[in-house]
Amino acid sequence: MNQIEEKTIIAQVRLNLLFLGAFIKAVKSNPNQKIEDFFNEWHKKIKWDRKNERYSLINQGVILTSLYGLIVYPKEIFFNNIPKISIESLNKDEWGNISIEMCPDCDKNLQGVVKHIRNSLSHGRVTITEKDNFVFEDGRDESTLNFKIILSIENLWKFASKFCRCCVKEKWS
């Protein structure tokens, strides 16, 4: 990603927090307010300045910050409980279609993949393509990247959701 895209993600996260704060305040004063009406008024209030583009509540910034809570934090807390189940043996309907493109020396198991995705998120090595695919890369530094996985937004959502449910329930099958 270039710096403009990275700044946009940071702005999106900030706007989402501002939106949530304003919405909580608005609901306290008017519990019957519809979220769509509030959103439209708020959108005008922030004077979103991009032509023909509305600010969306679901955006790259929200997804990346959510992944901290869905993958990074659980990995740190539950890492020793994550089994070394082969990625190929995971149910694709539940976990999503996971295809590792580059990882010659790593074990292609759940614990290893979670570790690499966590590292990618934590070290800013995530690229979001024009088609909303998420590219996660990991390695010691930029010159030694040895892990690459590309997930569509649908597969990323399946993977992160299933991973969280397994961490919380401590049941991995």
N, CA, C and O of each residue as an XYZ file, in Angstrom:
692
protein
N       0.841     -1.182      0.000
C       0.000      0.000      0.000
C       0.883      1.241      0.000
O       1.993      1.244      0.533
N       0.365      2.273     -0.603
C       1.115      3.522     -0.565
C       0.663      4.346      0.638
O      -0.288      3.983      1.330
N       1.355      5.455      0.876
C       1.070      6.262      2.071
C      -0.334      6.855      2.059
O      -0.939      7.018      3.119
N      -0.856      7.177      0.896
C      -2.210      7.724      0.835
C      -3.213      6.680      1.311
O      -4.110      6.991      2.096
N      -3.065      5.441      0.837
C      -3.963      4.373      1.277
C      -3.816      4.116      2.771
O      -4.810      3.910      3.468
N      -2.590      4.126      3.260
C      -2.360      3.902      4.687
C      -2.974      5.015      5.528
O      -3.541      4.753      6.589
N      -2.865      6.256      5.058
C      -3.480      7.376      5.777
C      -5.000      7.265      5.741
O      -5.673      7.618      6.709
N      -5.538      6.779      4.635
C      -6.989      6.594      4.529
C      -7.465      5.579      5.564
O      -8.499      5.783      6.200
N      -6.729      4.501      5.735
C      -7.102      3.487      6.723
C      -7.111      4.094      8.121
O      -8.032      3.848      8.901
N      -6.103      4.876      8.437
C      -6.044      5.521      9.759
C      -7.236      6.463      9.919
O      -7.861      6.500     10.979
N      -7.551      7.219      8.874
C      -8.704      8.131      8.933
C     -10.005      7.349      9.110
O     -10.890      7.781      9.849
N     -10.127      6.213      8.443
C     -11.330      5.387      8.570
C     -11.526      4.913     10.007
O     -12.639      4.953     10.531
N     -10.459      4.470     10.636
C     -10.549      4.014     12.028
C     -11.002      5.165     12.917
O     -11.887      4.996     13.756
N     -10.400      6.325     12.734
C     -10.766      7.496     13.531
C     -12.235      7.858     13.316
O     -12.959      8.118     14.278
N     -12.676      7.874     12.059
C     -14.065      8.208     11.766
C     -15.034      7.200     12.386
O     -16.097      7.581     12.875
N     -14.674      5.936     12.365
C     -15.556      4.931     12.978
C     -15.698      5.169     14.474
O     -16.792      5.039     15.023
N     -14.613      5.511     15.127
C     -14.697      5.794     16.562
C     -15.531      7.050     16.816
O     -16.330      7.089     17.752
N     -15.344      8.075     15.981
C     -16.162      9.283     16.106
C     -17.641      8.962     15.867
O     -18.514      9.451     16.583
N     -17.908      8.136     14.856
C     -19.286      7.740     14.558
C     -19.911      7.032     15.751
O     -21.019      7.375     16.164
N     -19.220      6.060     16.300
C     -19.772      5.312     17.437
C     -20.042      6.221     18.626
O     -21.085      6.113     19.272
N     -19.109      7.112     18.915
C     -19.301      8.046     20.023
C     -20.499      8.954     19.797
O     -21.301      9.170     20.706
N     -20.620      9.487     18.584
C     -21.741     10.367     18.262
C     -23.062      9.601     18.285
O     -24.082     10.130     18.725
N     -23.040      8.365     17.815
C     -24.264      7.562     17.801
C     -24.729      7.241     19.220
O     -25.921      7.326     19.514
N     -23.815      6.881     20.087
C     -24.172      6.602     21.489
C     -24.812      7.840     22.117
O     -25.830      7.746     22.803
N     -24.211      8.983     21.877
C     -24.743     10.241     22.413
C     -26.140     10.529     21.836
O     -27.039     10.942     22.568
N     -26.315     10.315     20.543
C     -27.601     10.584     19.896
C     -28.692      9.645     20.395
O     -29.828     10.070     20.605
N     -28.360      8.388     20.584
C     -29.352      7.410     21.045
C     -29.786      7.720     22.475
O     -30.944      7.509     22.835
N     -28.859      8.219     23.285
C     -29.234      8.595     24.654
C     -30.265      9.720     24.650
O     -31.170      9.746     25.484
N     -30.123     10.643     23.709
C     -31.069     11.764     23.663
C     -32.334     11.411     22.875
O     -33.384     12.017     23.091
N     -32.243     10.440     21.969
C     -33.404     10.028     21.175
C     -33.325      8.522     20.903
O     -32.808      8.109     19.864
N     -33.837      7.694     21.833
C     -33.736      6.235     21.682
C     -34.466      5.679     20.458
O     -34.187      4.554     20.046
N     -35.381      6.426     19.876
C     -36.144      5.942     18.721
C     -35.506      6.300     17.381
O     -36.058      5.990     16.325
N     -34.365      6.941     17.424
C     -33.708      7.357     16.193
C     -33.267      6.143     15.386
O     -32.718      5.183     15.927
N     -33.517      6.205     14.087
C     -33.099      5.125     13.193
C     -31.630      5.324     12.831
O     -31.176      6.450     12.623
N     -30.902      4.227     12.760
C     -29.468      4.317     12.456
C     -29.253      4.918     11.059
O     -28.303      5.675     10.859
N     -30.109      4.598     10.108
C     -29.947      5.147      8.757
C     -30.093      6.667      8.763
O     -29.318      7.373      8.117
N     -31.087      7.165      9.492
C     -31.268      8.622      9.580
C     -30.070      9.269     10.260
O     -29.563     10.292      9.801
N     -29.623      8.667     11.356
C     -28.457      9.215     12.048
C     -27.240      9.212     11.128
O     -26.510     10.199     11.052
N     -27.030      8.111     10.439
C     -25.871      7.992      9.558
C     -25.895      9.063      8.474
O     -24.874      9.699      8.209
N     -27.048      9.268      7.846
C     -27.143     10.283      6.791
C     -26.853     11.687      7.326
O     -26.151     12.465      6.680
N     -27.382     12.007      8.486
C     -27.126     13.324      9.091
C     -25.655     13.460      9.493
O     -25.036     14.500      9.271
N     -25.115     12.421     10.075
C     -23.705     12.431     10.500
C     -22.792     12.584      9.287
O     -21.795     13.304      9.334
N     -23.142     11.905      8.215
C     -22.357     11.970      6.986
C     -22.272     13.412      6.494
O     -21.207     13.867      6.079
N     -23.383     14.121      6.539
C     -23.385     15.540      6.140
C     -22.537     16.360      7.114
O     -21.801     17.261      6.715
N     -22.659     16.028      8.388
C     -21.960     16.799      9.427
C     -20.434     16.714      9.289
O     -19.736     17.708      9.490
N     -19.922     15.529      8.948
C     -18.458     15.391      8.832
C     -17.938     15.939      7.511
O     -16.727     16.042      7.314
N     -18.846     16.291      6.606
C     -18.480     16.874      5.313
C     -17.483     15.990      4.563
O     -16.414     16.435      4.143
N     -17.865     14.745      4.414
C     -17.021     13.805      3.672
C     -16.725     14.416      2.320
O     -17.653     14.729      1.574
N     -15.465     14.594      1.983
C     -15.092     15.406      0.829
C     -14.698     14.621     -0.413
O     -14.190     15.205     -1.370
N     -14.915     13.343     -0.419
C     -14.562     12.585     -1.616
C     -15.746     12.579     -2.570
O     -16.860     12.230     -2.181
N     -15.514     12.953     -3.782
C     -16.584     13.027     -4.770
C     -17.121     11.625     -5.068
O     -16.366     10.676     -5.277
N     -18.427     11.535     -5.079
C     -19.133     10.294     -5.425
C     -18.772      9.112     -4.538
O     -18.949      7.964     -4.945
N     -18.277      9.365     -3.354
C     -17.939      8.265     -2.451
C     -18.459      8.590     -1.066
O     -18.106      9.615     -0.484
N     -19.279      7.732     -0.552
C     -19.792      7.926      0.799
C     -18.894      7.171      1.765
O     -18.345      6.119      1.438
N     -18.758      7.719      2.938
C     -18.027      7.022      3.978
C     -18.820      5.781      4.354
O     -20.030      5.870      4.562
N     -18.187      4.656      4.445
C     -18.850      3.403      4.773
C     -18.424      2.947      6.164
O     -17.257      3.065      6.535
N     -19.372      2.429      6.923
C     -19.045      1.930      8.264
C     -18.169      0.685      8.209
O     -17.340      0.460      9.091
N     -18.355     -0.113      7.175
C     -17.487     -1.275      6.988
C     -16.455     -0.860      5.950
O     -16.777     -0.630      4.784
N     -15.209     -0.771      6.396
C     -14.143     -0.303      5.525
C     -12.840     -0.998      5.918
O     -12.791     -1.759      6.885
N     -11.807     -0.726      5.163
C     -10.519     -1.386      5.405
C      -9.995     -1.126      6.809
O      -9.448     -2.027      7.445
N     -10.156      0.086      7.290
C      -9.675      0.421      8.630
C     -10.383     -0.371      9.705
O      -9.755     -0.862     10.643
N     -11.693     -0.496      9.568
C     -12.473     -1.265     10.542
C     -12.071     -2.739     10.493
O     -11.921     -3.386     11.530
N     -11.902     -3.248      9.304
C     -11.524     -4.657      9.165
C     -10.160     -4.902      9.804
O      -9.996     -5.865     10.552
N      -9.181     -4.048      9.521
C      -7.848     -4.250     10.096
C      -7.855     -4.128     11.611
O      -7.211     -4.927     12.291
N      -8.569     -3.144     12.159
C      -8.606     -3.025     13.618
C      -9.388     -4.177     14.236
O      -9.058     -4.633     15.330
N     -10.404     -4.643     13.556
C     -11.152     -5.798     14.055
C     -10.275     -7.049     14.074
O     -10.393     -7.883     14.972
N      -9.405     -7.174     13.088
C      -8.521     -8.343     13.049
C      -7.571     -8.382     14.243
O      -7.118     -9.453     14.648
N      -7.270     -7.206     14.807
C      -6.470     -7.203     16.029
C      -7.201     -7.992     17.107
O      -6.611     -8.851     17.762
N      -8.485     -7.701     17.288
C      -9.270     -8.401     18.307
C      -9.645     -9.812     17.927
O      -9.888    -10.644     18.802
N      -9.697    -10.102     16.629
C     -10.114    -11.421     16.169
C      -8.956    -12.400     15.972
O      -9.147    -13.613     16.053
N      -7.763    -11.879     15.715
C      -6.621    -12.768     15.453
C      -5.421    -12.453     16.337
O      -4.915    -13.347     17.016
N      -4.952    -11.202     16.347
C      -3.724    -10.859     17.077
C      -3.881    -11.150     18.570
O      -3.091    -11.901     19.141
N      -4.876    -10.570     19.190
C      -5.061    -10.744     20.638
C      -5.308    -12.213     21.009
O      -4.645    -12.724     21.913
N      -6.241    -12.910     20.341
C      -6.431    -14.329     20.692
C      -5.173    -15.174     20.482
O      -4.906    -16.097     21.252
N      -4.403    -14.858     19.439
C      -3.164    -15.624     19.217
C      -2.234    -15.473     20.407
O      -1.622    -16.445     20.849
N      -2.127    -14.254     20.926
C      -1.241    -14.007     22.065
C      -1.722    -14.716     23.326
O      -0.908    -15.200     24.112
N      -3.009    -14.780     23.523
C      -3.575    -15.385     24.735
C      -3.649    -16.904     24.642
O      -3.353    -17.603     25.611
N      -4.046    -17.416     23.470
C      -4.344    -18.845     23.341
C      -3.343    -19.624     22.497
O      -3.625    -20.766     22.135
N      -2.186    -19.055     22.171
C      -1.275    -19.683     21.214
C      -0.980    -21.146     21.542
O      -1.011    -21.993     20.650
N      -0.698    -21.451     22.792
C      -0.354    -22.828     23.151
C      -1.528    -23.785     23.015
O      -1.332    -24.999     22.961
N      -2.750    -23.254     22.960
C      -3.933    -24.102     22.794
C      -4.295    -24.326     21.334
O      -5.098    -25.205     21.021
N      -3.715    -23.546     20.447
C      -4.036    -23.675     19.019
C      -3.366    -24.950     18.498
O      -2.147    -25.099     18.591
N      -4.160    -25.856     17.958
C      -3.572    -27.112     17.488
C      -2.801    -26.942     16.176
O      -2.985    -25.970     15.443
N      -1.958    -27.890     15.916
C      -1.190    -27.883     14.665
C      -1.916    -28.737     13.621
O      -1.346    -29.651     13.025
N      -3.184    -28.407     13.425
C      -4.023    -29.093     12.444
C      -3.607    -28.631     11.049
O      -3.421    -27.439     10.807
N      -3.467    -29.580     10.150
C      -3.120    -29.258      8.769
C      -4.179    -28.339      8.158
O      -5.378    -28.573      8.310
N      -3.732    -27.308      7.477
C      -4.638    -26.370      6.818
C      -5.525    -27.097      5.801
O      -6.705    -26.775      5.663
N      -4.961    -28.065      5.099
C      -5.721    -28.798      4.091
C      -6.876    -29.592      4.707
O      -7.866    -29.866      4.028
N      -6.760    -29.964      5.987
C      -7.808    -30.776      6.616
C      -8.937    -29.946      7.225
O      -9.933    -30.511      7.679
N      -8.805    -28.624      7.245
C      -9.850    -27.777      7.812
C     -11.064    -27.726      6.884
O     -10.917    -27.695      5.663
N     -12.246    -27.717      7.463
C     -13.489    -27.633      6.712
C     -13.580    -26.256      6.047
O     -13.679    -25.243      6.739
N     -13.547    -26.212      4.722
C     -13.542    -24.946      3.987
C     -14.839    -24.157      4.184
O     -14.820    -22.928      4.132
N     -15.953    -24.836      4.406
C     -17.214    -24.128      4.654
C     -17.153    -23.358      5.963
O     -17.756    -22.291      6.083
N     -16.432    -23.887      6.945
C     -16.329    -23.237      8.243
C     -15.142    -22.281      8.333
O     -15.263    -21.199      8.907
N     -14.009    -22.665      7.777
C     -12.768    -21.902      7.915
C     -12.465    -21.006      6.722
O     -11.603    -20.132      6.810
N     -13.156    -21.210      5.621
C     -12.844    -20.464      4.408
C     -11.798    -21.212      3.592
O     -11.179    -22.164      4.068
N     -11.616    -20.770      2.374
C     -10.638    -21.373      1.479
C      -9.293    -20.699      1.723
O      -9.097    -19.537      1.367
N      -8.379    -21.429      2.326
C      -7.074    -20.884      2.708
C      -6.020    -21.448      1.768
O      -5.800    -22.658      1.720
N      -5.381    -20.575      1.032
C      -4.362    -20.988      0.090
C      -3.075    -20.225      0.396
O      -3.006    -19.006      0.239
N      -2.075    -20.955      0.828
C      -0.789    -20.335      1.146
C       0.043    -20.339     -0.126
O       0.287    -21.393     -0.715
N       0.477    -19.159     -0.546
C       1.205    -19.042     -1.803
C       2.707    -19.200     -1.652
O       3.380    -19.650     -2.579
N       3.237    -18.838     -0.503
C       4.676    -18.871     -0.342
C       5.000    -19.232      1.104
O       4.701    -18.460      2.015
N       5.581    -20.348      1.315
C       5.957    -20.757      2.666
C       6.769    -22.042      2.577
O       6.358    -23.074      3.106
N       7.909    -21.987      1.917
C       8.665    -23.212      1.667
C       9.164    -23.915      2.934
O       9.254    -25.143      2.957
N       9.485    -23.164      3.977
C      10.085    -23.776      5.161
C       9.145    -23.873      6.355
O       9.562    -24.321      7.423
N       7.890    -23.465      6.204
C       7.020    -23.469      7.382
C       6.030    -24.624      7.324
O       5.712    -25.154      6.260
N       5.560    -24.988      8.500
C       4.514    -25.998      8.597
C       3.202    -25.344      8.206
O       2.859    -24.274      8.709
N       2.487    -25.973      7.331
C       1.202    -25.425      6.895
C       0.102    -25.959      7.807
O      -0.762    -26.740      7.409
N       0.184    -25.489      9.065
C      -0.831    -25.892     10.036
C      -1.471    -24.649     10.644
O      -0.987    -23.530     10.471
N      -2.576    -24.875     11.365
C      -3.342    -23.760     11.897
C      -2.503    -22.869     12.803
O      -2.556    -21.646     12.677
N      -1.740    -23.449     13.702
C      -0.936    -22.649     14.620
C       0.067    -21.786     13.852
O       0.248    -20.611     14.171
N       0.708    -22.358     12.859
C       1.680    -21.611     12.072
C       1.050    -20.502     11.251
O       1.593    -19.400     11.175
N      -0.089    -20.782     10.637
C      -0.769    -19.776      9.823
C      -1.235    -18.614     10.696
O      -1.082    -17.452     10.319
N      -1.803    -18.926     11.860
C      -2.245    -17.871     12.771
C      -1.057    -17.010     13.189
O      -1.162    -15.785     13.245
N       0.073    -17.654     13.484
C       1.275    -16.906     13.876
C       1.720    -15.964     12.757
O       2.051    -14.807     13.019
N       1.731    -16.445     11.522
C       2.164    -15.612     10.400
C       1.183    -14.471     10.111
O       1.604    -13.350      9.825
N      -0.121    -14.753     10.184
C      -1.106    -13.693      9.962
C      -0.985    -12.653     11.070
O      -1.073    -11.455     10.803
N      -0.789    -13.086     12.285
C      -0.604    -12.171     13.420
C       0.608    -11.281     13.177
O       0.535    -10.066     13.360
N       1.720    -11.879     12.766
C       2.932    -11.103     12.501
C       2.698    -10.097     11.378
O       3.132     -8.948     11.460
N       2.017    -10.535     10.345
C       1.722     -9.657      9.223
C       0.905     -8.449      9.667
O       1.209     -7.316      9.294
N      -0.124     -8.693     10.458
C      -0.963     -7.608     10.973
C      -0.163     -6.677     11.881
O      -0.239     -5.455     11.754
N       0.594     -7.260     12.784
C       1.315     -6.466     13.777
C       2.465     -5.660     13.197
O       2.850     -4.638     13.764
N       3.017     -6.106     12.077
C       4.156     -5.418     11.473
C       3.771     -4.633     10.214
O       4.637     -4.187      9.462
N       2.470     -4.472      9.998
C       2.008     -3.663      8.879
C       2.310     -4.252      7.522
O       2.526     -3.515      6.560
N       2.328     -5.564      7.428
C       2.610     -6.218      6.147
C       1.334     -6.826      5.567
O       1.286     -8.001      5.205
N       0.317     -5.992      5.495
C      -0.962     -6.383      4.913
C      -1.242     -5.447      3.762
O      -1.142     -4.228      3.898
N      -1.590     -6.017      2.637
C      -1.979     -5.234      1.478
C      -3.412     -5.588      1.145
O      -3.797     -6.756      1.182
N      -4.196     -4.583      0.822
C      -5.572     -4.814      0.428
C      -5.679     -4.455     -1.046
O      -5.431     -3.315     -1.439
N      -6.051     -5.434     -1.853
C      -6.092     -5.223     -3.297
C      -7.375     -4.502     -3.705
O      -8.290     -4.329     -2.900
N      -7.423     -4.088     -4.965
C      -8.608     -3.413     -5.490
C      -9.843     -4.302     -5.424
O     -10.966     -3.801     -5.364
N      -9.643     -5.609     -5.436
C     -10.771     -6.553     -5.376
C     -11.084     -6.966     -3.936
O     -11.775     -7.960     -3.710
N     -10.574     -6.202     -2.963
C     -10.786     -6.469     -1.535
C     -10.259     -7.823     -1.081
O     -10.833     -8.460     -0.198
N      -9.167     -8.254     -1.690
C      -8.445     -9.410     -1.171
C      -7.398     -8.890     -0.197
O      -6.831     -7.816     -0.402
N      -7.145     -9.641      0.848
C      -6.161     -9.263      1.847
C      -4.939    -10.139      1.660
O      -5.032    -11.366      1.692
N      -3.787     -9.499      1.463
C      -2.528    -10.201      1.260
C      -1.713    -10.037      2.541
O      -1.359     -8.922      2.923
N      -1.420    -11.159      3.202
C      -0.638    -11.162      4.433
C       0.731    -11.733      4.115
O       0.845    -12.815      3.539
N       1.785    -10.990      4.499
C       3.156    -11.452      4.283
C       3.912    -11.406      5.604
O       3.662    -10.545      6.447
N       4.837    -12.341      5.771
C       5.620    -12.388      6.995
C       7.038    -12.836      6.671
O       7.276    -13.545      5.693
N       7.949    -12.419      7.491
C       9.361    -12.776      7.383
C      10.150    -11.928      8.357
O       9.589    -11.049      9.011
N      11.431    -12.177      8.461
C      12.262    -11.416      9.402
C      12.279     -9.919      9.080
O      12.260     -9.084      9.984
N      12.314     -9.592      7.794
C      12.261     -8.208      7.338
C      11.785     -8.222      5.892
O      11.482     -9.283      5.347
N      11.718     -7.064      5.276
C      11.196     -6.969      3.906
C      11.976     -7.832      2.913
O      11.405     -8.321      1.938
N      13.250     -8.020      3.149
C      14.064     -8.781      2.197
C      13.957    -10.290      2.400
O      14.397    -11.061      1.548
N      13.379    -10.717      3.516
C      13.303    -12.159      3.774
C      11.863    -12.633      3.965
O      11.615    -13.572      4.721
N      10.919    -11.995      3.290
C       9.535    -12.445      3.393
C       9.428    -13.863      2.857
O       9.802    -14.131      1.716
N       8.913    -14.776      3.687
C       8.831    -16.169      3.271
C       7.445    -16.765      3.466
O       7.255    -17.972      3.317
N       6.487    -15.924      3.795
C       5.110    -16.387      3.983
C       4.180    -15.416      3.278
O       4.286    -14.200      3.432
N       3.271    -15.980      2.504
C       2.286    -15.141      1.822
C       0.987    -15.917      1.693
O       0.954    -17.045      1.201
N      -0.071    -15.284      2.147
C      -1.398    -15.876      2.020
C      -2.331    -14.776      1.546
O      -2.268    -13.643      2.025
N      -3.186    -15.116      0.611
C      -4.166    -14.160      0.091
C      -5.548    -14.694      0.425
O      -5.890    -15.829      0.095
N      -6.337    -13.853      1.087
C      -7.692    -14.245      1.457
C      -8.686    -13.210      0.945
O      -8.488    -12.005      1.107
N      -9.740    -13.692      0.335
C     -10.830    -12.783     -0.024
C     -11.464    -12.305      1.272
O     -11.250    -12.907      2.324
N     -12.231    -11.243      1.212
C     -12.882    -10.736      2.411
C     -13.803    -11.809      3.004
O     -13.902    -11.932      4.225
N     -14.472    -12.579      2.152
C     -15.364    -13.639      2.640
C     -14.576    -14.722      3.374
O     -14.967    -15.150      4.460
N     -13.472    -15.162      2.784
C     -12.663    -16.199      3.427
C     -11.982    -15.683      4.687
O     -11.831    -16.423      5.660
N     -11.571    -14.425      4.675
C     -10.966    -13.839      5.870
C     -11.983    -13.798      7.002
O     -11.657    -14.128      8.142
N     -13.211    -13.396      6.696
C     -14.259    -13.341      7.708
C     -14.542    -14.734      8.278
O     -14.669    -14.900      9.491
N     -14.640    -15.733      7.392
C     -14.877    -17.106      7.864
C     -13.743    -17.554      8.777
O     -13.979    -18.087      9.861
N     -12.510    -17.333      8.330
C     -11.346    -17.771      9.100
C     -11.301    -17.097     10.469
O     -11.157    -17.771     11.489
N     -11.422    -15.776     10.494
C     -11.329    -15.036     11.754
C     -12.475    -15.408     12.698
O     -12.262    -15.566     13.901
N     -13.677    -15.548     12.164
C     -14.835    -15.901     12.997
C     -14.688    -17.291     13.598
O     -14.918    -17.489     14.791
N     -14.305    -18.245     12.771
C     -14.138    -19.624     13.259
C     -13.001    -19.692     14.279
O     -13.119    -20.367     15.301
N     -11.912    -18.997     14.001
C     -10.781    -18.985     14.922
C     -11.199    -18.443     16.292
O     -10.849    -19.012     17.326
N     -11.941    -17.352     16.287
C     -12.397    -16.761     17.563
C     -13.323    -17.705     18.315
O     -13.183    -17.894     19.523
N     -14.273    -18.300     17.589
C     -15.193    -19.244     18.255
C     -14.411    -20.395     18.878
O     -14.711    -20.815     19.995
N     -13.425    -20.901     18.174
C     -12.617    -22.014     18.702
C     -11.826    -21.581     19.939
O     -11.734    -22.334     20.909
N     -11.263    -20.387     19.910
C     -10.518    -19.880     21.073
C     -11.430    -19.755     22.288
O     -11.071    -20.172     23.389
N     -12.604    -19.181     22.081
C     -13.523    -18.948     23.194
C     -14.067    -20.256     23.752
O     -14.139    -20.441     24.967
N     -14.450    -21.165     22.853
C     -15.049    -22.448     23.280
C     -14.000    -23.494     23.635
O     -14.309    -24.528     24.226
N     -12.732    -23.204     23.257
C     -11.628    -24.146     23.459
C     -11.946    -25.506     22.838
O     -11.616    -26.562     23.377
N     -12.598    -25.430     21.690
C     -12.951    -26.628     20.927
C     -12.554    -26.365     19.480
O     -13.046    -25.415     18.871
N     -11.676    -27.184     18.924
C     -11.077    -26.890     17.627
C     -11.598    -27.743     16.484
O     -11.083    -27.647     15.370
N     -12.580    -28.556     16.718
C     -13.096    -29.382     15.592
C     -14.473    -28.934     15.195
O     -15.066    -29.500     14.277
